[in-house]
């Protein structure tokens, strides 16, 4: 697995794309690897810079609904 997050361009020609003029477009191509029902989701924003972070935790009734398709 790569050690660094995807980017548009290389280190010299890297660009940032903001389709709405504010939010940065994520260059990653995501594939779902796990799915769960009945979890607690925490969406947090940094009070200083506004960065958003998402975390989740299992509950007593969490169900793994992951469909393995390889």
C-alpha positions in Angstrom: 0.0 0.0 0.0 1.2 3.5 -0.7 2.4 5.5 2.3 1.1 8.9 1.0 -2.4 10.1 0.1 -3.1 10.5 -3.6 -2.5 13.9 -5.3 -3.3 15.5 -8.6 0.2 15.7 -10.2 3.6 14.9 -8.8 5.6 16.8 -6.2 6.6 19.5 -8.7 3.4 19.9 -10.7 0.9 19.2 -7.8 -2.4 21.1 -8.2 -5.4 21.6 -6.0 -8.9 21.5 -7.5 -11.8 23.3 -5.7 -14.9 22.7 -7.8 -17.1 24.9 -5.7 -14.3 27.4 -5.0 -14.0 26.3 -1.4 -13.9 22.5 -0.9 -10.9 20.6 -2.2 -11.6 17.7 -4.5 -10.2 14.4 -3.2 -8.1 12.6 -5.8 -8.5 9.2 -4.2 -10.6 6.4 -5.8 -12.4 4.8 -2.9 -13.7 1.2 -2.7 -15.9 0.0 0.1 -14.1 -2.6 2.2 -16.4 -2.9 5.2 -20.0 -2.0 6.0 -21.8 -2.0 9.4 -25.2 -1.3 10.8 -25.9 0.2 14.3 -22.8 2.2 14.9 -22.1 5.5 16.5 -20.5 8.1 14.1 -18.5 11.1 15.3 -18.0 14.0 12.9 -15.5 16.5 14.3 -14.3 19.9 13.1 -11.1 21.5 14.2 -11.9 24.8 16.0 -8.8 26.4 14.5 -8.5 25.3 10.9 -11.9 23.8 10.2 -10.6 20.3 9.1 -13.3 17.6 9.3 -12.5 14.2 10.7 -15.0 11.2 10.8 -14.7 8.4 13.3 -17.0 5.6 14.3 -17.4 3.1 17.1 -19.2 -0.2 17.6 -22.3 -0.5 19.7 -23.5 -3.6 21.5 -25.9 -4.3 18.6 -23.4 -3.6 15.7 -23.9 -5.9 12.7 -21.2 -6.5 10.1 -22.9 -6.4 6.7 -19.8 -6.5 4.6 -20.2 -8.3 1.3 -16.8 -9.6 0.2 -16.5 -9.3 -3.6 -13.1 -10.3 -4.8 
